[in-house]
Amino acid sequence: MEKKECLECNELLKGRIDKKFCSDYCRNSYNNRINKDSKNLIRNINNRLRKNYKILSDLNSTGKTKVSRTKLYDKGFDFQFFTSIYKTKTGNLYHYIYNEGYLALENETFLLIRKDK
């Protein structure tokens, strides 16, 4: 019978023939290490979305507000991160971060809006 080792700590495995890890700790450590890059990417994107959402919701306390691009930039808003785009029949593009959205107006001004939940 072939002796198998834990994929994480190389300890000799006992028990089932298809066993790959000696413990739950080793299984979790191995999977966290293997998936580290994709999890970091997702975590970073979610952090940017969370920050954008907070900026919009803080600036838009009434549900409909106009603000300048400068004010959004000063707060740290990143226009590259949003969750959806809605195009109206007239061709206006609303960008949303979940239920908080914005529409580009003229003169570097934006209309902030909130979708009802």
Secondary structure, 3 states (H helix, E strand, C coil): CCCCECCCCCCECCCCCCCCCCCHHHHHHHHHHHCHHHHHHHHHHHHHHHHHHHHHHHHCCCCEEEEEHHHHHHHCCCCCCCCEEEECCCCCEEEEECCEEEEECCCCEEEEEECCC
